Amino acid sequence: MFYREAGQFKTSYAADQAVFPIAQDRIAIAIILAVAFLVVPMVASEYLLRAILIPFLVLSLAALGLNLLVGYCGQVSLGTAGFMAVGAYAAYNLAVRIPELNLLVVFALSGGIAALVGIVFGVPSLRIKGFYLAVATLAAQFFLDWLFIRVQWFTNYTPSGSVSAPALIILGVDFRAPAARYLLVLAIVVLMAAVAKNIVRGRIGRAWMATRDMDIAAEIIGIRPLEAKLSAFAVSSFYAGVAGALWAFVHLGAWEPLAFDINRSFNLLFMVIIGGLGSILGSFLGAAFITLLPILLNQMPHWLNLPISTADVSHLEFIIFGALIVFFLIAEPHGLARLWQIGKEKLRLWPFPH
């Protein structure tokens, strides 16, 4: 079978610990990236880029940040959308008040500001966990929603509370075209996904996973819960902050605080659970599921020529969407990433018994 590593020998520790140790995986990733960077911008329509691909990539980045916290460190959070809002408004204020800053620097600084806020709201994780921590992060979500609605300084005193992002021009290059926006987001997401993969494979990631599995045992073997939990909140919030800045500047263009409400936090949590906790790939699979499924369900009556009203389609969309989520959680509690892993294991052994 084409997916076998027979004959692929590791002659060094670096080769044995590679991110993609199997040659077929490296080839597949190279092909996917080549298609994403070279083919998609040329063949994709403006609707596909603006309405599907860019939101998918940005939400994948936010879900990846949440997965680092929930899946790898075991700290439940319901405030991811709040940290996205911190990144969005931090980027807006940096761009408006310091216009000479490069937008890439603005995105990085907005992630850093979100990381600091995440550390502050992550302090309760040192004493509480589980549902109690979820309630604490939910309080952070409500507080941040209130802050950006009531404190007009964050919106530069606009009467309506809605703000508009500046033009996407970086180093003299205009990124306002849909294909350029897509390439900008794709490059940032690929870079940050590679960084996340290396973080979870290193000392910090092992400390997170030990804390997730049994925090008392982790502390006994020398892992400091203070560093592990707060670093997870910081890194997760950094990713959420950058995702929030991209969501506001690249996808929306103009937004108000309701763009980052509690529903967004729940959607991101569903992405992580459906995609697979503790999996980088699962963040992308969950984001694809949550992003694409409502669009498919909404368009299916038109494809099948069914005489259903728009209101009925909306209701059926919620019903089918919820039922499919429950089905996936029952059929495979470890998410879509586990199904993908099982498929790869079967390909390795096929056609022999397993």
HELIX and SHEET records of a PDB file:
HELIX    1   1 TYR A   13  ASP A   16  1                                   4    
HELIX    2   2 ALA A   23  ALA A   34  1                                  12    
HELIX    3   3 VAL A   35  VAL A   39  3                                   5    
HELIX    4   4 VAL A   40  VAL A   43  1                                   4    
HELIX    5   5 GLU A   46  TYR A   47  1                                   2    
HELIX    6   6 LEU A   48  LEU A   53  3                                   6    
HELIX    7   7 ILE A   54  ASN A   67  1                                  14    
HELIX    8   8 LEU A   68  TYR A   72  3                                   5    
HELIX    9   9 THR A   80  ARG A   97  1                                  18    
HELIX   10  10 LEU A  103  GLY A  122  1                                  20    
HELIX   11  11 VAL A  123  LEU A  126  5                                   4    
HELIX   12  12 PHE A  131  ARG A  150  1                                  20    
HELIX   13  13 GLN A  152  THR A  155  5                                   4    
HELIX   14  14 PRO A  178  ARG A  201  1                                  24    
HELIX   15  15 ARG A  203  ASP A  213  1                                  11    
HELIX   16  16 ASP A  215  ILE A  220  1                                   6    
HELIX   17  17 PRO A  225  LEU A  246  1                                  22    
HELIX   18  18 TRP A  247  LEU A  252  3                                   6    
HELIX   19  19 PRO A  257  PHE A  260  5                                   4    
HELIX   20  20 ILE A  262  GLY A  275  1                                  14    
HELIX   21  21 ILE A  280  TRP A  303  1                                  24    
HELIX   22  22 THR A  310  ALA A  331  1                                  22    
HELIX   23  23 LEU A  336  LEU A  349  1                                  14    
SHEET    1   A 2 VAL A 163  SER A 164  0                                        
SHEET    2   A 2 ALA A 254  TRP A 255 -1                                        
SHEET    1   B 2 ILE A 169  ILE A 170  0                                        
SHEET    2   B 2 VAL A 173  ASP A 174 -1                                        
END                                                                             
